[in-house]
Amino acid sequence: MLSAFISSLRTPDLRRKILFTLGIVVLYRIGASVPSPGVNYPNVQQCIAEVSGGESGQIYSLIN
């Protein structure tokens, strides 16, 4: 399996696509940790806590 990955990196087109995908994942992970301006985080936590009491909270817990 490692040899298949290495050989895929030797192909310029696949290497470009793999590096692009990894770059997008890294940017997404960095962006997810940056707080949004103007959003009151304690209010968001309170809203999630209120919603988690019902059926929709069970769906949210599956996603989270």
mmCIF file of the N, C-alpha and C atoms, coordinates in Angstrom:
data_MODEL
# 
_entry.id   MODEL 
# 
loop_
_atom_site.group_PDB 
_atom_site.id 
_atom_site.type_symbol 
_atom_site.label_atom_id 
_atom_site.label_alt_id 
_atom_site.label_comp_id 
_atom_site.label_asym_id 
_atom_site.label_entity_id 
_atom_site.label_seq_id 
_atom_site.pdbx_PDB_ins_code 
_atom_site.Cartn_x 
_atom_site.Cartn_y 
_atom_site.Cartn_z 
_atom_site.occupancy 
_atom_site.B_iso_or_equiv 
_atom_site.pdbx_formal_charge 
_atom_site.auth_seq_id 
_atom_site.auth_comp_id 
_atom_site.auth_asym_id 
_atom_site.auth_atom_id 
_atom_site.pdbx_PDB_model_num 
ATOM 1   N N  . MET A 1 1  ? 0.827   -1.187 0.000   1.00 0.00 ? 1  MET A N  1 
ATOM 2   C CA . MET A 1 1  ? 0.000   0.000  0.000   1.00 0.00 ? 1  MET A CA 1 
ATOM 3   C C  . MET A 1 1  ? 0.873   1.253  0.000   1.00 0.00 ? 1  MET A C  1 
ATOM 4   N N  . LEU A 1 2  ? 1.956   1.221  0.738   1.00 0.00 ? 2  LEU A N  1 
ATOM 5   C CA . LEU A 1 2  ? 2.856   2.365  0.764   1.00 0.00 ? 2  LEU A CA 1 
ATOM 6   C C  . LEU A 1 2  ? 3.493   2.582  -0.600  1.00 0.00 ? 2  LEU A C  1 
ATOM 7   N N  . SER A 1 3  ? 3.808   1.491  -1.280  1.00 0.00 ? 3  SER A N  1 
ATOM 8   C CA . SER A 1 3  ? 4.409   1.636  -2.608  1.00 0.00 ? 3  SER A CA 1 
ATOM 9   C C  . SER A 1 3  ? 3.411   2.246  -3.594  1.00 0.00 ? 3  SER A C  1 
ATOM 10  N N  . ALA A 1 4  ? 2.137   1.932  -3.451  1.00 0.00 ? 4  ALA A N  1 
ATOM 11  C CA . ALA A 1 4  ? 1.117   2.529  -4.320  1.00 0.00 ? 4  ALA A CA 1 
ATOM 12  C C  . ALA A 1 4  ? 1.005   4.028  -4.060  1.00 0.00 ? 4  ALA A C  1 
ATOM 13  N N  . PHE A 1 5  ? 1.095   4.423  -2.804  1.00 0.00 ? 5  PHE A N  1 
ATOM 14  C CA . PHE A 1 5  ? 1.037   5.847  -2.475  1.00 0.00 ? 5  PHE A CA 1 
ATOM 15  C C  . PHE A 1 5  ? 2.253   6.578  -3.027  1.00 0.00 ? 5  PHE A C  1 
ATOM 16  N N  . ILE A 1 6  ? 3.417   5.973  -2.883  1.00 0.00 ? 6  ILE A N  1 
ATOM 17  C CA . ILE A 1 6  ? 4.645   6.588  -3.395  1.00 0.00 ? 6  ILE A CA 1 
ATOM 18  C C  . ILE A 1 6  ? 4.596   6.703  -4.913  1.00 0.00 ? 6  ILE A C  1 
ATOM 19  N N  . SER A 1 7  ? 4.114   5.666  -5.573  1.00 0.00 ? 7  SER A N  1 
ATOM 20  C CA . SER A 1 7  ? 4.033   5.731  -7.033  1.00 0.00 ? 7  SER A CA 1 
ATOM 21  C C  . SER A 1 7  ? 2.997   6.765  -7.483  1.00 0.00 ? 7  SER A C  1 
ATOM 22  N N  . SER A 1 8  ? 1.947   6.976  -6.692  1.00 0.00 ? 8  SER A N  1 
ATOM 23  C CA . SER A 1 8  ? 0.973   8.005  -7.057  1.00 0.00 ? 8  SER A CA 1 
ATOM 24  C C  . SER A 1 8  ? 1.570   9.399  -6.910  1.00 0.00 ? 8  SER A C  1 
ATOM 25  N N  . LEU A 1 9  ? 2.506   9.576  -5.984  1.00 0.00 ? 9  LEU A N  1 
ATOM 26  C CA . LEU A 1 9  ? 3.160   10.876 -5.840  1.00 0.00 ? 9  LEU A CA 1 
ATOM 27  C C  . LEU A 1 9  ? 4.157   11.138 -6.960  1.00 0.00 ? 9  LEU A C  1 
ATOM 28  N N  . ARG A 1 10 ? 4.600   10.111 -7.633  1.00 0.00 ? 10 ARG A N  1 
ATOM 29  C CA . ARG A 1 10 ? 5.529   10.288 -8.753  1.00 0.00 ? 10 ARG A CA 1 
ATOM 30  C C  . ARG A 1 10 ? 4.816   10.785 -10.002 1.00 0.00 ? 10 ARG A C  1 
ATOM 31  N N  . THR A 1 11 ? 3.532   10.543 -10.104 1.00 0.00 ? 11 THR A N  1 
ATOM 32  C CA . THR A 1 11 ? 2.748   11.032 -11.235 1.00 0.00 ? 11 THR A CA 1 
ATOM 33  C C  . THR A 1 11 ? 2.397   12.496 -10.968 1.00 0.00 ? 11 THR A C  1 
ATOM 34  N N  . PRO A 1 12 ? 2.827   13.409 -11.844 1.00 0.00 ? 12 PRO A N  1 
ATOM 35  C CA . PRO A 1 12 ? 2.628   14.846 -11.559 1.00 0.00 ? 12 PRO A CA 1 
ATOM 36  C C  . PRO A 1 12 ? 1.162   15.248 -11.367 1.00 0.00 ? 12 PRO A C  1 
ATOM 37  N N  . ASP A 1 13 ? 0.272   14.707 -12.173 1.00 0.00 ? 13 ASP A N  1 
ATOM 38  C CA . ASP A 1 13 ? -1.139  15.090 -12.068 1.00 0.00 ? 13 ASP A CA 1 
ATOM 39  C C  . ASP A 1 13 ? -1.740  14.619 -10.742 1.00 0.00 ? 13 ASP A C  1 
ATOM 40  N N  . LEU A 1 14 ? -1.463  13.379 -10.363 1.00 0.00 ? 14 LEU A N  1 
ATOM 41  C CA . LEU A 1 14 ? -1.991  12.867 -9.090  1.00 0.00 ? 14 LEU A CA 1 
ATOM 42  C C  . LEU A 1 14 ? -1.360  13.580 -7.901  1.00 0.00 ? 14 LEU A C  1 
ATOM 43  N N  . ARG A 1 15 ? -0.070  13.876 -7.994  1.00 0.00 ? 15 ARG A N  1 
ATOM 44  C CA . ARG A 1 15 ? 0.609   14.583 -6.901  1.00 0.00 ? 15 ARG A CA 1 
ATOM 45  C C  . ARG A 1 15 ? -0.035  15.953 -6.690  1.00 0.00 ? 15 ARG A C  1 
ATOM 46  N N  . ARG A 1 16 ? -0.324  16.650 -7.784  1.00 0.00 ? 16 ARG A N  1 
ATOM 47  C CA . ARG A 1 16 ? -0.946  17.969 -7.693  1.00 0.00 ? 16 ARG A CA 1 
ATOM 48  C C  . ARG A 1 16 ? -2.327  17.876 -7.052  1.00 0.00 ? 16 ARG A C  1 
ATOM 49  N N  . LYS A 1 17 ? -3.103  16.875 -7.437  1.00 0.00 ? 17 LYS A N  1 
ATOM 50  C CA . LYS A 1 17 ? -4.447  16.709 -6.880  1.00 0.00 ? 17 LYS A CA 1 
ATOM 51  C C  . LYS A 1 17 ? -4.404  16.326 -5.404  1.00 0.00 ? 17 LYS A C  1 
ATOM 52  N N  . ILE A 1 18 ? -3.487  15.446 -5.034  1.00 0.00 ? 18 ILE A N  1 
ATOM 53  C CA . ILE A 1 18 ? -3.368  15.025 -3.632  1.00 0.00 ? 18 ILE A CA 1 
ATOM 54  C C  . ILE A 1 18 ? -2.928  16.195 -2.761  1.00 0.00 ? 18 ILE A C  1 
ATOM 55  N N  . LEU A 1 19 ? -1.933  16.959 -3.220  1.00 0.00 ? 19 LEU A N  1 
ATOM 56  C CA . LEU A 1 19 ? -1.458  18.098 -2.441  1.00 0.00 ? 19 LEU A CA 1 
ATOM 57  C C  . LEU A 1 19 ? -2.523  19.189 -2.343  1.00 0.00 ? 19 LEU A C  1 
ATOM 58  N N  . PHE A 1 20 ? -3.290  19.392 -3.395  1.00 0.00 ? 20 PHE A N  1 
ATOM 59  C CA . PHE A 1 20 ? -4.379  20.367 -3.347  1.00 0.00 ? 20 PHE A CA 1 
ATOM 60  C C  . PHE A 1 20 ? -5.424  19.948 -2.312  1.00 0.00 ? 20 PHE A C  1 
ATOM 61  N N  . THR A 1 21 ? -5.795  18.682 -2.325  1.00 0.00 ? 21 THR A N  1 
ATOM 62  C CA . THR A 1 21 ? -6.792  18.181 -1.378  1.00 0.00 ? 21 THR A CA 1 
ATOM 63  C C  . THR A 1 21 ? -6.292  18.304 0.058   1.00 0.00 ? 21 THR A C  1 
ATOM 64  N N  . LEU A 1 22 ? -5.044  17.938 0.301   1.00 0.00 ? 22 LEU A N  1 
ATOM 65  C CA . LEU A 1 22 ? -4.483  18.070 1.648   1.00 0.00 ? 22 LEU A CA 1 
ATOM 66  C C  . LEU A 1 22 ? -4.413  19.535 2.071   1.00 0.00 ? 22 LEU A C  1 
ATOM 67  N N  . GLY A 1 23 ? -4.090  20.419 1.144   1.00 0.00 ? 23 GLY A N  1 
ATOM 68  C CA . GLY A 1 23 ? -4.054  21.849 1.444   1.00 0.00 ? 23 GLY A CA 1 
ATOM 69  C C  . GLY A 1 23 ? -5.421  22.387 1.827   1.00 0.00 ? 23 GLY A C  1 
ATOM 70  N N  . ILE A 1 24 ? -6.454  21.957 1.108   1.00 0.00 ? 24 ILE A N  1 
ATOM 71  C CA . ILE A 1 24 ? -7.817  22.392 1.428   1.00 0.00 ? 24 ILE A CA 1 
ATOM 72  C C  . ILE A 1 24 ? -8.232  21.884 2.805   1.00 0.00 ? 24 ILE A C  1 
ATOM 73  N N  . VAL A 1 25 ? -7.872  20.653 3.136   1.00 0.00 ? 25 VAL A N  1 
ATOM 74  C CA . VAL A 1 25 ? -8.206  20.097 4.456   1.00 0.00 ? 25 VAL A CA 1 
ATOM 75  C C  . VAL A 1 25 ? -7.503  20.885 5.555   1.00 0.00 ? 25 VAL A C  1 
ATOM 76  N N  . VAL A 1 26 ? -6.237  21.232 5.343   1.00 0.00 ? 26 VAL A N  1 
ATOM 77  C CA . VAL A 1 26 ? -5.491  22.007 6.341   1.00 0.00 ? 26 VAL A CA 1 
ATOM 78  C C  . VAL A 1 26 ? -6.115  23.391 6.514   1.00 0.00 ? 26 VAL A C  1 
ATOM 79  N N  . LEU A 1 27 ? -6.456  24.053 5.407   1.00 0.00 ? 27 LEU A N  1 
ATOM 80  C CA . LEU A 1 27 ? -7.094  25.366 5.505   1.00 0.00 ? 27 LEU A CA 1 
ATOM 81  C C  . LEU A 1 27 ? -8.434  25.293 6.227   1.00 0.00 ? 27 LEU A C  1 
ATOM 82  N N  . TYR A 1 28 ? -9.194  24.248 5.976   1.00 0.00 ? 28 TYR A N  1 
ATOM 83  C CA . TYR A 1 28 ? -10.479 24.077 6.652   1.00 0.00 ? 28 TYR A CA 1 
ATOM 84  C C  . TYR A 1 28 ? -10.274 23.902 8.152   1.00 0.00 ? 28 TYR A C  1 
ATOM 85  N N  . ARG A 1 29 ? -9.306  23.084 8.536   1.00 0.00 ? 29 ARG A N  1 
ATOM 86  C CA . ARG A 1 29 ? -9.058  22.845 9.963   1.00 0.00 ? 29 ARG A CA 1 
ATOM 87  C C  . ARG A 1 29 ? -8.589  24.121 10.659  1.00 0.00 ? 29 ARG A C  1 
ATOM 88  N N  . ILE A 1 30 ? -7.770  24.919 9.983   1.00 0.00 ? 30 ILE A N  1 
ATOM 89  C CA . ILE A 1 30 ? -7.326  26.187 10.570  1.00 0.00 ? 30 ILE A CA 1 
ATOM 90  C C  . ILE A 1 30 ? -8.505  27.147 10.679  1.00 0.00 ? 30 ILE A C  1 
ATOM 91  N N  . GLY A 1 31 ? -9.311  27.226 9.635   1.00 0.00 ? 31 GLY A N  1 
ATOM 92  C CA . GLY A 1 31 ? -10.465 28.125 9.641   1.00 0.00 ? 31 GLY A CA 1 
ATOM 93  C C  . GLY A 1 31 ? -11.511 27.741 10.665  1.00 0.00 ? 31 GLY A C  1 
ATOM 94  N N  . ALA A 1 32 ? -11.616 26.462 10.976  1.00 0.00 ? 32 ALA A N  1 
ATOM 95  C CA . ALA A 1 32 ? -12.604 26.016 11.959  1.00 0.00 ? 32 ALA A CA 1 
ATOM 96  C C  . ALA A 1 32 ? -12.238 26.467 13.366  1.00 0.00 ? 32 ALA A C  1 
ATOM 97  N N  . SER A 1 33 ? -10.965 26.727 13.612  1.00 0.00 ? 33 SER A N  1 
ATOM 98  C CA . SER A 1 33 ? -10.555 27.120 14.958  1.00 0.00 ? 33 SER A CA 1 
ATOM 99  C C  . SER A 1 33 ? -10.552 28.635 15.155  1.00 0.00 ? 33 SER A C  1 
ATOM 100 N N  . VAL A 1 34 ? -10.757 29.408 14.088  1.00 0.00 ? 34 VAL A N  1 
ATOM 101 C CA . VAL A 1 34 ? -10.784 30.865 14.192  1.00 0.00 ? 34 VAL A CA 1 
ATOM 102 C C  . VAL A 1 34 ? -12.200 31.300 14.575  1.00 0.00 ? 34 VAL A C  1 
ATOM 103 N N  . PRO A 1 35 ? -12.341 32.052 15.663  1.00 0.00 ? 35 PRO A N  1 
ATOM 104 C CA . PRO A 1 35 ? -13.684 32.477 16.077  1.00 0.00 ? 35 PRO A CA 1 
ATOM 105 C C  . PRO A 1 35 ? -14.259 33.516 15.111  1.00 0.00 ? 35 PRO A C  1 
ATOM 106 N N  . SER A 1 36 ? -15.551 33.483 14.938  1.00 0.00 ? 36 SER A N  1 
ATOM 107 C CA . SER A 1 36 ? -16.229 34.437 14.057  1.00 0.00 ? 36 SER A CA 1 
ATOM 108 C C  . SER A 1 36 ? -16.459 35.741 14.806  1.00 0.00 ? 36 SER A C  1 
ATOM 109 N N  . PRO A 1 37 ? -16.158 36.871 14.187  1.00 0.00 ? 37 PRO A N  1 
ATOM 110 C CA . PRO A 1 37 ? -16.387 38.149 14.868  1.00 0.00 ? 37 PRO A CA 1 
ATOM 111 C C  . PRO A 1 37 ? -17.882 38.446 14.985  1.00 0.00 ? 37 PRO A C  1 
ATOM 112 N N  . GLY A 1 38 ? -18.264 38.978 16.115  1.00 0.00 ? 38 GLY A N  1 
ATOM 113 C CA . GLY A 1 38 ? -19.655 39.353 16.331  1.00 0.00 ? 38 GLY A CA 1 
ATOM 114 C C  . GLY A 1 38 ? -20.539 38.230 16.841  1.00 0.00 ? 38 GLY A C  1 
ATOM 115 N N  . VAL A 1 39 ? -19.990 37.039 17.044  1.00 0.00 ? 39 VAL A N  1 
ATOM 116 C CA . VAL A 1 39 ? -20.780 35.913 17.536  1.00 0.00 ? 39 VAL A CA 1 
ATOM 117 C C  . VAL A 1 39 ? -20.506 35.762 19.025  1.00 0.00 ? 39 VAL A C  1 
ATOM 118 N N  . ASN A 1 40 ? -21.567 35.774 19.824  1.00 0.00 ? 40 ASN A N  1 
ATOM 119 C CA . ASN A 1 40 ? -21.438 35.624 21.264  1.00 0.00 ? 40 ASN A CA 1 
ATOM 120 C C  . ASN A 1 40 ? -21.414 34.128 21.581  1.00 0.00 ? 40 ASN A C  1 
ATOM 121 N N  . TYR A 1 41 ? -20.241 33.607 21.863  1.00 0.00 ? 41 TYR A N  1 
ATOM 122 C CA . TYR A 1 41 ? -20.059 32.171 22.041  1.00 0.00 ? 41 TYR A CA 1 
ATOM 123 C C  . TYR A 1 41 ? -20.889 31.594 23.190  1.00 0.00 ? 41 TYR A C  1 
ATOM 124 N N  . PRO A 1 42 ? -21.002 32.253 24.349  1.00 0.00 ? 42 PRO A N  1 
ATOM 125 C CA . PRO A 1 42 ? -21.864 31.695 25.411  1.00 0.00 ? 42 PRO A CA 1 
ATOM 126 C C  . PRO A 1 42 ? -23.321 31.549 24.979  1.00 0.00 ? 42 PRO A C  1 
ATOM 127 N N  . ASN A 1 43 ? -23.822 32.471 24.147  1.00 0.00 ? 43 ASN A N  1 
ATOM 128 C CA . ASN A 1 43 ? -25.198 32.339 23.660  1.00 0.00 ? 43 ASN A CA 1 
ATOM 129 C C  . ASN A 1 43 ? -25.341 31.138 22.736  1.00 0.00 ? 43 ASN A C  1 
ATOM 130 N N  . VAL A 1 44 ? -24.340 30.883 21.927  1.00 0.00 ? 44 VAL A N  1 
ATOM 131 C CA . VAL A 1 44 ? -24.370 29.721 21.035  1.00 0.00 ? 44 VAL A CA 1 
ATOM 132 C C  . VAL A 1 44 ? -24.377 28.439 21.866  1.00 0.00 ? 44 VAL A C  1 
ATOM 133 N N  . GLN A 1 45 ? -23.561 28.383 22.913  1.00 0.00 ? 45 GLN A N  1 
ATOM 134 C CA . GLN A 1 45 ? -23.534 27.208 23.783  1.00 0.00 ? 45 GLN A CA 1 
ATOM 135 C C  . GLN A 1 45 ? -24.882 27.011 24.470  1.00 0.00 ? 45 GLN A C  1 
ATOM 136 N N  . GLN A 1 46 ? -25.501 28.093 24.908  1.00 0.00 ? 46 GLN A N  1 
ATOM 137 C CA . GLN A 1 46 ? -26.804 27.998 25.564  1.00 0.00 ? 46 GLN A CA 1 
ATOM 138 C C  . GLN A 1 46 ? -27.853 27.492 24.580  1.00 0.00 ? 46 GLN A C  1 
ATOM 139 N N  . CYS A 1 47 ? -27.824 27.970 23.363  1.00 0.00 ? 47 CYS A N  1 
ATOM 140 C CA . CYS A 1 47 ? -28.782 27.529 22.340  1.00 0.00 ? 47 CYS A CA 1 
ATOM 141 C C  . CYS A 1 47 ? -28.606 26.045 22.046  1.00 0.00 ? 47 CYS A C  1 
ATOM 142 N N  . ILE A 1 48 ? -27.379 25.591 21.941  1.00 0.00 ? 48 ILE A N  1 
ATOM 143 C CA . ILE A 1 48 ? -27.119 24.169 21.688  1.00 0.00 ? 48 ILE A CA 1 
ATOM 144 C C  . ILE A 1 48 ? -27.586 23.331 22.868  1.00 0.00 ? 48 ILE A C  1 
ATOM 145 N N  . ALA A 1 49 ? -27.380 23.827 24.094  1.00 0.00 ? 49 ALA A N  1 
ATOM 146 C CA . ALA A 1 49 ? -27.821 23.090 25.281  1.00 0.00 ? 49 ALA A CA 1 
ATOM 147 C C  . ALA A 1 49 ? -29.339 22.980 25.326  1.00 0.00 ? 49 ALA A C  1 
ATOM 148 N N  . GLU A 1 50 ? -30.043 24.028 24.920  1.00 0.00 ? 50 GLU A N  1 
ATOM 149 C CA . GLU A 1 50 ? -31.506 23.984 24.908  1.00 0.00 ? 50 GLU A CA 1 
ATOM 150 C C  . GLU A 1 50 ? -32.021 23.019 23.850  1.00 0.00 ? 50 GLU A C  1 
ATOM 151 N N  . VAL A 1 51 ? -31.383 23.006 22.705  1.00 0.00 ? 51 VAL A N  1 
ATOM 152 C CA . VAL A 1 51 ? -31.817 22.142 21.606  1.00 0.00 ? 51 VAL A CA 1 
ATOM 153 C C  . VAL A 1 51 ? -31.495 20.685 21.907  1.00 0.00 ? 51 VAL A C  1 
ATOM 154 N N  . SER A 1 52 ? -30.431 20.432 22.640  1.00 0.00 ? 52 SER A N  1 
ATOM 155 C CA . SER A 1 52 ? -30.005 19.050 22.872  1.00 0.00 ? 52 SER A CA 1 
ATOM 156 C C  . SER A 1 52 ? -30.956 18.282 23.784  1.00 0.00 ? 52 SER A C  1 
ATOM 157 N N  . GLY A 1 53 ? -31.923 18.936 24.374  1.00 0.00 ? 53 GLY A N  1 
ATOM 158 C CA . GLY A 1 53 ? -32.879 18.247 25.228  1.00 0.00 ? 53 GLY A CA 1 
ATOM 159 C C  . GLY A 1 53 ? -33.919 17.460 24.451  1.00 0.00 ? 53 GLY A C  1 
ATOM 160 N N  . GLY A 1 54 ? -34.171 17.809 23.206  1.00 0.00 ? 54 GLY A N  1 
ATOM 161 C CA . GLY A 1 54 ? -35.212 17.149 22.420  1.00 0.00 ? 54 GLY A CA 1 
ATOM 162 C C  . GLY A 1 54 ? -34.640 16.167 21.416  1.00 0.00 ? 54 GLY A C  1 
ATOM 163 N N  . GLU A 1 55 ? -35.481 15.810 20.446  1.00 0.00 ? 55 GLU A N  1 
ATOM 164 C CA . GLU A 1 55 ? -35.072 14.846 19.431  1.00 0.00 ? 55 GLU A CA 1 
ATOM 165 C C  . GLU A 1 55 ? -33.976 15.408 18.541  1.00 0.00 ? 55 GLU A C  1 
ATOM 166 N N  . SER A 1 56 ? -34.031 16.698 18.273  1.00 0.00 ? 56 SER A N  1 
ATOM 167 C CA . SER A 1 56 ? -33.010 17.282 17.409  1.00 0.00 ? 56 SER A CA 1 
ATOM 168 C C  . SER A 1 56 ? -31.639 17.230 18.080  1.00 0.00 ? 56 SER A C  1 
ATOM 169 N N  . GLY A 1 57 ? -31.600 17.217 19.399  1.00 0.00 ? 57 GLY A N  1 
ATOM 170 C CA . GLY A 1 57 ? -30.329 17.078 20.101  1.00 0.00 ? 57 GLY A CA 1 
ATOM 171 C C  . GLY A 1 57 ? -29.701 15.726 19.867  1.00 0.00 ? 57 GLY A C  1 
ATOM 172 N N  . GLN A 1 58 ? -30.532 14.709 19.729  1.00 0.00 ? 58 GLN A N  1 
ATOM 173 C CA . GLN A 1 58 ? -30.004 13.381 19.437  1.00 0.00 ? 58 GLN A CA 1 
ATOM 174 C C  . GLN A 1 58 ? -29.389 13.356 18.050  1.00 0.00 ? 58 GLN A C  1 
ATOM 175 N N  . ILE A 1 59 ? -30.008 14.036 17.106  1.00 0.00 ? 59 ILE A N  1 
ATOM 176 C CA . ILE A 1 59 ? -29.450 14.106 15.757  1.00 0.00 ? 59 ILE A CA 1 
ATOM 177 C C  . ILE A 1 59 ? -28.150 14.893 15.790  1.00 0.00 ? 59 ILE A C  1 
ATOM 178 N N  . TYR A 1 60 ? -28.128 15.999 16.538  1.00 0.00 ? 60 TYR A N  1 
ATOM 179 C CA . TYR A 1 60 ? -26.915 16.797 16.647  1.00 0.00 ? 60 TYR A CA 1 
ATOM 180 C C  . TYR A 1 60 ? -25.784 15.989 17.268  1.00 0.00 ? 60 TYR A C  1 
ATOM 181 N N  . SER A 1 61 ? -26.088 15.167 18.256  1.00 0.00 ? 61 SER A N  1 
ATOM 182 C CA . SER A 1 61 ? -25.043 14.373 18.897  1.00 0.00 ? 61 SER A CA 1 
ATOM 183 C C  . SER A 1 61 ? -24.497 13.313 17.947  1.00 0.00 ? 61 SER A C  1 
ATOM 184 N N  . LEU A 1 62 ? -25.309 12.848 17.017  1.00 0.00 ? 62 LEU A N  1 
ATOM 185 C CA . LEU A 1 62 ? -24.801 11.917 16.013  1.00 0.00 ? 62 LEU A CA 1 
ATOM 186 C C  . LEU A 1 62 ? -23.816 12.610 15.089  1.00 0.00 ? 62 LEU A C  1 
ATOM 187 N N  . ILE A 1 63 ? -24.119 13.849 14.722  1.00 0.00 ? 63 ILE A N  1 
ATOM 188 C CA . ILE A 1 63 ? -23.237 14.598 13.831  1.00 0.00 ? 63 ILE A CA 1 
ATOM 189 C C  . ILE A 1 63 ? -21.977 15.007 14.565  1.00 0.00 ? 63 ILE A C  1 
ATOM 190 N N  . ASN A 1 64 ? -22.116 15.419 15.802  1.00 0.00 ? 64 ASN A N  1 
ATOM 191 C CA . ASN A 1 64 ? -20.980 15.880 16.578  1.00 0.00 ? 64 ASN A CA 1 
ATOM 192 C C  . ASN A 1 64 ? -20.242 14.679 17.037  1.00 0.00 ? 64 ASN A C  1 
# 
